[in-house]
Amino acid sequence: MTDDIISYRRKIKGAILMWLVRLSAGLICLLLAGLILCILKKGLFNITWELISSTPSLLKGTTGILPNLLNTFYIILITLVVVLPLGVGAAVYLNEYVKNKTCVKITELAAETLSGIPSIIYGLVGMLIFVQFCSLQTSLLAGSLTLAMMTLPTIIRTTQESLKTVPDSYREGSLGLGSGKWHMIRTVVLPSATDGIVTGCILAVGRIVGESAALLFTAGMANELLGIREALSPGGAGSTLTVAMYMYAKERGDFDTAFAIAAILLFLTLTINLSAKLAAGLLKKGN
């Protein structure tokens, strides 16, 4: 078999594989576009100022999601405050300080295993640990701690993989100029891994915003308007947008409001992702 025939077959296989990749990417884009268009078509025109700015009341006959919107922001804020230092710190320790590779591999396997556990299991564990054992009762704080436990493996793995992409020459150059270990990590390694950290943050926020099963057991289904102090205290129960969407669709059969909440969740997720990308760009410029 001549080299020309082998080269020709390789070109054919390469072209076929390229078209298969493009076809797969096109199908994914079509599915995403169809999903977004369906949600916007059924929910966009049901979004009103009254829906966003009022609280639900059977006596007044109003349907509002203001408490659920605020509870979602509280959950995101508290969870990220807890999980980001723990996740990034654990990834830095595993990648930069631990010399025992077996320990690192076991930890990575544990993190990957925890990432695949269904959220309902986290909800049950969170209810047993935070709600009952820690006496936080059904509250946003208990729900946030449960979501922090759920998203911690994602933050650790994405940050760790991003740290591995930083060339060793960066570390050696910084150490050669007289930097200490922590100064080198803080000024060279972490800024170079900003994209991976932001990606982990975006994935975590996506899971936080879209979670409902775990919060049903830990944060509750109350629709009361809470302040930040009440949200941080035991017993401050409240439902997020996803829980409210489930209740409107499943329990009340109000699909118009459910699709309106789904559209709001899309805009909320897009806004948070763009803000995270903007913050990452500013951090890179600052360094």
C-alpha positions as CSV (number, residue, x, y, z in Angstrom):
1,M,0.0,0.0,0.0
2,T,1.5,3.3,-1.1
3,D,1.9,6.4,1.0
4,D,-0.5,8.3,-1.3
5,I,-3.3,5.8,-0.6
6,I,-2.7,5.9,3.2
7,S,-2.6,9.7,3.1
8,Y,-5.8,9.8,1.0
9,R,-7.6,7.5,3.5
10,R,-6.4,9.6,6.4
11,K,-7.8,12.7,4.7
12,I,-11.2,11.0,4.2
13,K,-11.4,9.8,7.8
14,G,-10.4,13.3,9.0
15,A,-13.1,14.9,6.8
16,I,-15.7,12.4,8.1
17,L,-14.8,13.0,11.7
18,M,-14.8,16.8,11.2
19,W,-18.3,16.7,9.7
20,L,-19.5,14.4,12.6
21,V,-18.2,16.9,15.1
22,R,-19.8,19.8,13.3
23,L,-23.1,17.9,13.1
24,S,-23.0,17.2,16.8
25,A,-22.3,20.8,17.6
26,G,-25.1,21.9,15.3
27,L,-27.6,19.5,17.0
28,I,-26.6,20.8,20.4
29,C,-27.0,24.4,19.3
30,L,-30.4,23.6,17.7
31,L,-31.6,21.9,20.9
32,L,-30.4,24.8,23.0
33,A,-32.0,27.4,20.7
34,G,-35.3,25.4,20.6
35,L,-35.4,25.1,24.4
36,I,-34.7,28.9,24.9
37,L,-37.2,29.9,22.3
38,C,-39.9,27.6,23.8
39,I,-39.4,29.1,27.2
40,L,-39.3,32.7,26.0
41,K,-42.3,32.2,23.8
42,K,-44.4,30.8,26.7
43,G,-43.0,32.8,29.5
44,L,-41.8,36.2,28.3
45,F,-45.2,37.8,27.8
46,N,-46.3,36.6,31.2
47,I,-43.6,38.6,33.0
48,T,-45.1,41.7,34.6
49,W,-43.9,44.2,37.1
50,E,-46.6,43.0,39.5
51,L,-45.3,39.5,39.3
52,I,-41.7,40.6,40.1
53,S,-42.5,43.2,42.7
54,S,-45.3,41.7,44.8
55,T,-45.7,38.8,47.2
56,P,-48.2,36.0,46.8
57,S,-51.4,36.4,48.7
58,L,-54.6,34.4,48.6
59,L,-56.6,37.2,50.3
60,K,-55.5,39.8,47.8
61,G,-55.5,37.4,44.9
62,T,-52.0,38.4,43.9
63,T,-49.3,36.1,42.4
64,G,-45.8,37.5,43.1
65,I,-42.3,36.1,43.2
66,L,-40.4,38.9,45.0
67,P,-39.6,36.7,48.0
68,N,-38.5,33.9,45.8
69,L,-36.3,36.2,43.8
70,L,-34.6,37.6,46.9
71,N,-34.2,34.1,48.4
72,T,-32.4,33.0,45.2
73,F,-30.0,35.9,45.5
74,Y,-29.4,35.0,49.2
75,I,-28.8,31.4,48.4
76,I,-26.3,32.2,45.7
77,L,-24.4,34.8,47.8
78,I,-24.2,32.6,50.9
79,T,-23.2,29.5,49.0
80,L,-20.5,31.2,47.0
81,V,-19.1,32.9,50.2
82,V,-18.8,29.4,51.7
83,V,-17.7,27.3,48.8
84,L,-15.3,29.4,46.9
85,P,-12.6,29.8,49.6
86,L,-13.0,26.1,50.5
87,G,-12.9,24.9,46.9
88,V,-10.1,27.1,45.6
89,G,-8.1,26.6,48.8
90,A,-8.4,22.8,48.6
91,A,-7.4,22.8,44.9
92,V,-4.3,24.9,45.6
93,Y,-3.3,22.7,48.5
94,L,-3.7,19.5,46.4
95,N,-1.9,20.9,43.4
96,E,0.8,23.0,45.0
97,Y,1.6,21.5,48.4
98,V,0.7,17.8,48.6
99,K,3.6,15.6,47.6
100,N,1.9,12.3,48.0
101,K,0.4,11.6,44.5
102,T,-1.7,8.7,45.9
103,C,-3.5,11.0,48.3
104,V,-4.2,13.4,45.4
105,K,-5.6,10.7,43.2
106,I,-7.9,9.4,46.0
107,T,-9.1,12.9,46.6
108,E,-9.8,13.5,42.9
109,L,-11.7,10.2,42.7
110,A,-13.7,11.2,45.7
111,A,-14.5,14.6,44.2
112,E,-15.6,13.1,40.9
113,T,-17.8,10.5,42.7
114,L,-19.4,13.2,44.8
115,S,-20.2,15.2,41.6
116,G,-22.3,12.3,40.3
117,I,-24.4,11.8,43.4
118,P,-28.1,12.8,42.9
119,S,-29.1,16.1,44.5
120,I,-31.9,14.4,46.4
121,I,-29.3,12.5,48.4
122,Y,-27.6,15.8,49.3
123,G,-31.0,17.1,50.4
124,L,-31.5,14.2,52.7
125,V,-28.0,14.5,54.1
126,G,-28.3,18.3,54.5
127,M,-31.6,17.8,56.4
128,L,-30.0,15.3,58.8
129,I,-26.8,17.3,59.3
130,F,-27.7,21.0,59.1
131,V,-31.4,21.1,59.8
132,Q,-31.6,18.5,62.6
133,F,-28.1,17.9,64.0
134,C,-26.8,21.5,63.8
135,S,-30.3,22.9,64.8
136,L,-30.4,25.3,61.9
137,Q,-34.0,24.2,61.3
138,T,-35.5,24.6,57.8
139,S,-33.8,27.7,56.6
140,L,-31.9,29.4,53.8
141,L,-28.7,29.0,55.7
142,A,-29.2,25.2,55.9
143,G,-30.0,25.2,52.2
144,S,-27.0,27.2,51.3
145,L,-24.7,24.9,53.3
146,T,-26.2,21.9,51.6
147,L,-25.6,23.5,48.1
148,A,-22.0,24.4,49.2
149,M,-21.5,20.7,50.0
150,M,-23.0,19.8,46.6
151,T,-20.9,22.3,44.5
152,L,-17.6,21.9,46.4
153,P,-16.4,19.0,44.2
154,T,-17.1,21.0,41.0
155,I,-15.1,24.0,42.3
156,I,-12.2,21.8,43.4
157,R,-11.9,19.8,40.1
158,T,-12.2,22.8,37.8
159,T,-9.7,24.9,39.8
160,Q,-7.3,22.0,40.1
161,E,-7.4,21.3,36.3
162,S,-6.8,25.0,35.7
163,L,-3.9,25.1,38.0
164,K,-2.3,22.2,36.2
165,T,-2.3,24.2,32.9
166,V,0.0,26.9,34.5
167,P,3.5,26.2,33.1
168,D,6.1,25.2,35.7
169,S,8.4,27.8,34.2
170,Y,6.2,30.5,35.8
171,R,6.6,28.9,39.2
172,E,10.4,28.4,38.8
173,G,10.8,32.0,37.5
174,S,8.9,33.5,40.4
175,L,10.8,31.4,43.0
176,G,14.1,32.2,41.2
177,L,13.4,35.9,41.7
178,G,13.1,35.4,45.4
179,S,9.4,34.9,45.9
180,G,8.1,32.7,48.7
181,K,5.8,29.8,48.0
182,W,2.6,31.6,49.0
183,H,3.6,34.8,47.2
184,M,4.3,32.8,44.1
185,I,0.9,31.2,44.2
186,R,-0.9,34.4,45.0
187,T,0.8,36.6,42.4
188,V,1.6,34.1,39.5
189,V,-0.3,30.9,39.7
190,L,-3.8,32.0,40.7
191,P,-4.0,35.0,38.2
192,S,-2.9,32.6,35.5
193,A,-5.7,30.2,36.5
194,T,-8.4,32.8,36.7
195,D,-10.4,31.4,33.7
196,G,-10.7,28.0,35.3
197,I,-11.7,29.4,38.6
198,V,-14.4,31.6,36.9
199,T,-15.6,28.5,34.9
200,G,-16.0,26.6,38.2
201,C,-17.9,29.5,39.7
202,I,-20.2,29.7,36.7
203,L,-20.9,25.9,36.9
204,A,-21.5,26.2,40.6
205,V,-23.9,29.2,40.1
206,G,-25.8,27.3,37.4
207,R,-26.3,24.3,39.7
208,I,-27.3,26.6,42.6
209,V,-29.9,28.5,40.5
210,G,-31.3,25.3,39.0
211,E,-31.5,23.3,42.2
212,S,-34.9,22.5,43.8
213,A,-34.8,18.9,45.2
214,A,-32.2,19.5,47.8
215,L,-33.8,22.8,48.9
216,L,-37.2,21.3,49.4
217,F,-35.7,19.4,52.4
218,T,-33.5,22.1,53.7
219,A,-34.7,25.6,52.8
220,G,-38.4,25.0,52.7
221,M,-41.3,26.3,50.6
222,A,-42.2,29.5,52.5
223,N,-43.0,32.6,50.5
224,E,-42.4,35.2,53.2
225,L,-40.3,38.3,52.5
226,L,-37.0,37.9,54.4
227,G,-34.2,40.4,55.1
228,I,-30.6,39.4,55.0
229,R,-30.4,39.0,58.8
230,E,-33.4,36.7,58.8
231,A,-31.9,34.7,55.9
232,L,-28.7,34.1,57.9
233,S,-30.5,33.0,61.0
234,P,-31.9,29.5,61.9
235,G,-35.5,29.1,61.0
236,G,-35.4,31.6,58.1
237,A,-37.2,29.4,55.7
238,G,-37.9,30.4,52.1
239,S,-38.3,29.0,48.6
240,T,-36.2,30.0,45.6
241,L,-37.3,30.6,42.1
242,T,-36.9,26.9,41.1
243,V,-38.9,25.7,44.1
244,A,-41.6,28.3,43.3
245,M,-41.7,27.2,39.7
246,Y,-42.2,23.6,40.8
247,M,-45.0,24.6,43.1
248,Y,-46.8,26.7,40.5
249,A,-46.5,24.0,37.8
250,K,-47.1,20.9,39.9
251,E,-49.3,21.9,42.8
252,R,-51.3,24.8,41.3
253,G,-51.3,24.0,37.6
254,D,-50.4,27.6,36.8
255,F,-48.1,27.0,33.9
256,D,-48.1,30.6,32.7
257,T,-46.4,31.7,35.9
258,A,-44.1,28.7,35.9
259,F,-42.9,29.6,32.4
260,A,-42.5,33.2,33.4
261,I,-40.3,32.1,36.3
262,A,-38.3,29.9,33.8
263,A,-37.7,32.9,31.6
264,I,-36.6,35.0,34.5
265,L,-34.2,32.2,35.5
266,L,-32.7,32.3,32.0
267,F,-32.0,36.0,32.2
268,L,-30.7,35.7,35.7
269,T,-28.2,32.9,34.7
270,L,-27.1,34.9,31.7
271,T,-26.5,38.0,33.8
272,I,-24.5,36.1,36.4
273,N,-22.4,34.4,33.8
274,L,-21.6,37.7,31.9
275,S,-20.8,39.4,35.2
276,A,-18.4,36.6,36.1
277,K,-16.7,36.8,32.8
278,L,-16.4,40.6,33.2
279,A,-15.0,40.2,36.7
280,A,-12.4,37.7,35.4
281,G,-11.3,40.1,32.7
282,L,-10.9,42.9,35.2
283,L,-8.9,40.7,37.5
284,K,-6.6,39.7,34.6
285,K,-6.0,43.4,33.7
286,G,-5.4,44.2,37.3
287,N,-2.6,41.6,37.5
